[in-house]
Amino acid sequence: MVNELQHNEWSGKTDGLPWMQRSLIVMFRIMPLWLLYSVMSIVVPFYMIFNRKGYKSMYQFFRKRFNYGVLKAFGNVYMNHFRFGQIILDRFGVYAGKKYSFITDGQALMDELETHPEGFVSLSSHVGNYEIAGYSLKPKSKRFNALVYAGETATVMENRQRLLSQNNMSMIPVKADMSHLFAMNDAVDNGEIVSMPADRVFGSQKAADCMFFGEKARFPIGAFALAAQKNISVLAVFVMKEGVKRYHAYVREIHCDRQAKVREQINQLAQAFANNLEEIVRKYPTQWFNYFDFWKQ
């Protein structure tokens, strides 16, 4: 069933065999974070060589979307891969028990919505390290349900489940039989939080064309359709790396005209999310981790 959900541009699966991932967790327990970062900085160029498709897409991203020159674009491609490596290492660092600090802009929005009886949607994207916030920032009252790719490695899924369950959070695996749609609806109807990525067309091919970096790109409408049909609030959450063990979380509310027709509300929410995502990517350009031509989906 998982194979039916494979995307022709990306796998959605963390690199490495299970024994390698388990070994990495053990290493984190005995080695300092800076040392693992240093080793990774040497490995990154070789990874770029063997992942030429991803390298080329990022190079074109910096050249076309930021108008960088050849050398600056190349330097940012390296930093992008290095940042991505740090994000992955930080995830396994949390599995091993390491702690990270967070600065949060917009926490009051999340706190306010938690006082309401209605559920709401929290949107993530493939920038920064959204997942790490789920292991450190706890909902105060509502249950948090995270939509996740069901084809991840057993090591990642087991550690996700262990850590999320400690914070009143649960996973909703995306499945080819679309049973996750019923789980999402049930969670919202029970006044809970549903979290899902909103920057990749995945599973259902329904999408909205939004202006993004000056050109139309396709954004999946699932999260926006759920919010419009249920008349519930939508938050966009971006968790960006700013130091060795420091992250900055941005919480933004996404608005639309609730008097408009449902389809128009969906389009407005999608465009509002795209605007917020572009603002964050411009602020943290090396933390954009969509390694394919996003505008050619």
PLY file of the C-alpha trace (Angstrom):
ply
format ascii 1.0
element vertex 297
property float x
property float y
property float z
element edge 296
property int vertex1
property int vertex2
end_header
0.00 0.00 0.00
2.84 2.39 0.79
4.25 2.01 -2.73
1.01 3.51 -4.09
1.92 6.72 -2.29
5.41 7.07 -3.74
6.03 10.40 -5.43
8.04 10.56 -8.64
10.10 13.51 -7.34
10.81 12.54 -3.72
10.60 9.49 -1.45
9.48 11.04 1.85
11.77 8.62 3.65
14.80 9.40 5.82
18.05 8.14 4.27
20.00 5.32 5.87
19.40 1.71 6.85
17.71 1.01 10.21
20.96 -0.18 11.84
22.68 3.04 10.72
19.90 5.14 12.24
20.02 3.19 15.51
23.81 3.61 15.59
23.40 7.35 15.10
21.15 7.54 18.15
23.80 5.71 20.21
26.50 8.08 18.92
24.47 11.08 20.03
24.48 9.73 23.58
28.29 9.72 23.75
29.42 12.41 21.29
28.90 16.21 21.33
26.63 17.72 18.69
29.34 19.98 17.24
31.55 16.99 16.46
28.83 15.25 14.46
28.15 18.50 12.62
31.86 18.75 11.77
31.94 15.25 10.31
28.83 15.97 8.31
30.33 19.15 6.83
32.96 16.95 5.16
30.41 14.43 3.91
28.05 17.01 2.37
30.02 17.58 -0.89
29.99 13.84 -1.62
26.26 13.70 -0.94
25.75 16.56 -3.38
27.70 14.70 -6.07
25.54 11.58 -5.73
22.30 13.55 -5.41
22.71 15.61 -8.54
18.97 16.01 -9.13
18.48 17.66 -5.77
21.63 19.72 -6.18
20.52 21.05 -9.57
17.03 21.96 -8.36
18.47 23.93 -5.43
21.02 25.65 -7.66
18.24 26.79 -10.00
16.18 27.83 -6.97
18.87 30.26 -5.80
19.69 31.47 -9.30
16.11 32.09 -10.41
14.21 32.93 -7.21
16.92 34.97 -5.49
18.90 36.14 -8.55
22.17 34.96 -6.98
25.33 34.80 -9.04
27.04 31.49 -9.81
29.39 31.44 -6.80
26.80 32.70 -4.32
24.24 30.19 -5.59
26.77 27.36 -5.28
27.69 28.44 -1.75
24.04 28.53 -0.74
23.45 25.07 -2.21
26.22 23.75 0.04
24.79 25.57 3.08
21.32 24.26 2.24
22.57 20.66 2.24
24.54 21.30 5.42
21.46 22.75 7.12
19.39 19.78 6.01
21.98 17.46 7.50
21.85 19.41 10.77
18.05 19.14 10.82
18.25 15.35 10.41
20.95 15.06 13.07
18.90 17.21 15.46
15.95 14.86 14.99
18.07 11.89 16.02
19.59 13.99 18.78
16.11 14.35 20.28
15.62 10.58 19.97
18.81 10.22 22.04
17.57 12.63 24.71
19.27 15.91 23.75
17.42 19.13 24.57
16.92 22.17 22.33
15.72 25.67 23.19
12.88 27.49 21.43
11.85 31.10 20.91
8.22 31.31 19.80
6.55 34.21 17.99
2.77 33.90 18.06
2.39 31.46 20.96
-0.63 33.51 22.11
-2.49 32.50 18.93
-2.04 28.81 19.72
-2.98 29.35 23.37
-6.11 31.29 22.43
-7.35 28.63 20.01
-6.78 25.94 22.62
-9.36 27.64 24.84
-12.06 27.27 22.17
-14.19 24.11 21.95
-13.62 23.83 18.20
-10.67 22.01 16.73
-8.25 23.74 14.35
-5.61 23.03 11.72
-1.87 23.58 12.11
0.02 23.70 8.80
3.63 22.66 8.38
5.95 22.68 5.38
9.30 21.34 4.26
11.28 24.25 5.67
13.19 24.32 8.93
12.45 21.54 11.42
8.74 21.44 12.23
8.98 17.92 13.64
11.36 18.84 16.45
8.83 21.26 17.94
6.42 18.38 18.48
8.94 16.74 20.79
9.55 19.83 22.91
6.46 22.09 22.76
3.38 20.58 24.37
-0.27 21.49 23.67
-1.78 22.76 26.91
-5.19 21.12 26.61
-6.13 19.83 23.17
-4.87 16.59 21.68
-2.49 17.11 18.74
-2.77 14.79 15.72
0.10 14.87 13.20
-0.38 13.59 9.67
2.79 11.63 8.76
4.11 9.60 5.84
3.45 5.91 6.55
6.50 4.70 4.60
9.15 6.06 6.99
11.73 3.68 8.49
10.76 1.69 11.57
13.41 3.48 13.64
11.96 6.91 12.87
8.34 5.83 13.36
9.05 4.08 16.66
10.88 7.09 18.09
8.22 9.48 16.83
5.53 7.45 18.53
7.49 7.22 21.79
8.14 10.96 22.03
4.82 12.24 20.72
2.81 10.03 23.07
4.54 11.75 26.01
3.19 15.14 24.87
-0.49 14.29 24.31
0.19 13.86 20.59
-0.54 11.07 18.13
0.26 10.22 14.53
-2.17 9.76 11.64
-0.29 7.81 8.94
-1.13 8.73 5.34
-2.42 5.57 3.68
-3.41 4.66 0.15
-6.90 3.63 1.29
-7.45 7.25 2.42
-8.47 6.13 5.92
-6.45 9.06 7.26
-9.17 11.40 5.98
-11.70 9.86 8.35
-9.22 10.09 11.25
-8.63 13.79 10.50
-12.36 14.53 10.38
-12.95 12.67 13.64
-10.13 14.59 15.36
-11.51 17.98 14.28
-15.06 16.99 15.27
-13.70 16.06 18.71
-12.25 19.56 19.11
-8.64 18.45 18.58
-5.72 19.86 16.57
-4.83 18.37 13.19
-1.37 19.07 11.78
-0.32 18.40 8.20
2.18 19.60 5.58
0.67 22.02 3.05
3.43 22.47 0.48
3.49 19.18 -1.45
0.79 17.63 -3.60
0.68 14.11 -2.20
-1.89 11.29 -2.38
-4.85 13.31 -3.66
-3.84 15.44 -6.65
-6.33 18.23 -5.89
-4.42 21.50 -5.72
-4.71 25.26 -5.91
-2.50 27.39 -8.14
-0.90 30.08 -5.98
1.55 32.84 -6.73
4.82 31.90 -5.05
8.10 33.71 -5.71
6.50 35.47 -8.68
5.25 32.36 -10.44
2.32 29.99 -10.06
2.94 26.83 -8.02
0.57 24.07 -6.96
-0.36 23.70 -3.28
-2.49 20.78 -2.02
-5.95 21.85 -0.90
-6.64 19.08 1.65
-5.91 21.12 4.77
-7.62 24.23 3.39
-10.71 22.27 2.31
-10.99 20.74 5.78
-10.77 24.18 7.40
-13.27 25.78 5.00
-15.83 22.99 5.21
-15.61 22.76 9.01
-15.36 26.56 9.44
-12.35 26.24 11.75
-9.19 28.30 12.23
-5.90 27.68 10.45
-2.38 28.30 11.73
0.85 28.17 9.76
3.81 27.09 11.91
7.45 27.38 10.84
10.27 26.16 13.11
13.62 27.51 11.92
17.12 26.63 13.09
19.10 29.64 14.38
21.89 28.09 16.46
23.52 24.81 17.38
20.75 23.96 19.85
18.38 26.88 19.27
15.21 27.14 17.18
12.83 30.00 16.39
9.16 29.07 15.92
6.79 31.35 14.01
3.03 30.88 14.47
0.82 32.76 12.03
-2.96 32.68 11.59
-4.22 32.19 8.03
-7.37 34.12 7.14
-10.04 34.06 4.45
-13.44 35.61 3.79
-15.81 33.28 5.68
-18.76 34.73 3.75
-17.32 33.56 0.42
-18.16 30.25 -1.25
-16.21 27.24 0.04
-14.05 26.94 -3.08
-13.08 30.61 -2.85
-12.25 30.21 0.84
-9.99 27.29 -0.05
-8.15 29.36 -2.69
-7.77 32.31 -0.31
-6.38 30.10 2.47
-3.95 28.44 0.06
-2.67 31.78 -1.23
-2.37 33.17 2.30
-0.29 30.15 3.29
1.89 30.53 0.18
2.49 34.20 1.10
3.56 33.28 4.63
5.77 30.46 3.36
7.49 32.78 0.89
8.16 35.31 3.65
9.84 32.65 5.79
11.87 31.20 2.91
13.15 34.66 2.00
14.23 35.09 5.61
15.84 31.62 5.80
16.69 30.72 2.17
19.02 27.83 3.04
16.28 26.07 5.02
14.04 25.31 2.04
14.11 21.52 1.63
12.04 20.72 -1.47
14.64 19.02 -3.66
12.78 19.12 -6.96
11.44 21.80 -9.30
8.60 23.03 -7.10
7.07 25.12 -9.89
6.87 22.16 -12.28
4.76 19.85 -10.06
0 1
1 2
2 3
3 4
4 5
5 6
6 7
7 8
8 9
9 10
10 11
11 12
12 13
13 14
14 15
15 16
16 17
17 18
18 19
19 20
20 21
21 22
22 23
23 24
24 25
25 26
26 27
27 28
28 29
29 30
30 31
31 32
32 33
33 34
34 35
35 36
36 37
37 38
38 39
39 40
40 41
41 42
42 43
43 44
44 45
45 46
46 47
47 48
48 49
49 50
50 51
51 52
52 53
53 54
54 55
55 56
56 57
57 58
58 59
59 60
60 61
61 62
62 63
63 64
64 65
65 66
66 67
67 68
68 69
69 70
70 71
71 72
72 73
73 74
74 75
75 76
76 77
77 78
78 79
79 80
80 81
81 82
82 83
83 84
84 85
85 86
86 87
87 88
88 89
89 90
90 91
91 92
92 93
93 94
94 95
95 96
96 97
97 98
98 99
99 100
100 101
101 102
102 103
103 104
104 105
105 106
106 107
107 108
108 109
109 110
110 111
111 112
112 113
113 114
114 115
115 116
116 117
117 118
118 119
119 120
120 121
121 122
122 123
123 124
124 125
125 126
126 127
127 128
128 129
129 130
130 131
131 132
132 133
133 134
134 135
135 136
136 137
137 138
138 139
139 140
140 141
141 142
142 143
143 144
144 145
145 146
146 147
147 148
148 149
149 150
150 151
151 152
152 153
153 154
154 155
155 156
156 157
157 158
158 159
159 160
160 161
161 162
162 163
163 164
164 165
165 166
166 167
167 168
168 169
169 170
170 171
171 172
172 173
173 174
174 175
175 176
176 177
177 178
178 179
179 180
180 181
181 182
182 183
183 184
184 185
185 186
186 187
187 188
188 189
189 190
190 191
191 192
192 193
193 194
194 195
195 196
196 197
197 198
198 199
199 200
200 201
201 202
202 203
203 204
204 205
205 206
206 207
207 208
208 209
209 210
210 211
211 212
212 213
213 214
214 215
215 216
216 217
217 218
218 219
219 220
220 221
221 222
222 223
223 224
224 225
225 226
226 227
227 228
228 229
229 230
230 231
231 232
232 233
233 234
234 235
235 236
236 237
237 238
238 239
239 240
240 241
241 242
242 243
243 244
244 245
245 246
246 247
247 248
248 249
249 250
250 251
251 252
252 253
253 254
254 255
255 256
256 257
257 258
258 259
259 260
260 261
261 262
262 263
263 264
264 265
265 266
266 267
267 268
268 269
269 270
270 271
271 272
272 273
273 274
274 275
275 276
276 277
277 278
278 279
279 280
280 281
281 282
282 283
283 284
284 285
285 286
286 287
287 288
288 289
289 290
290 291
291 292
292 293
293 294
294 295
295 296
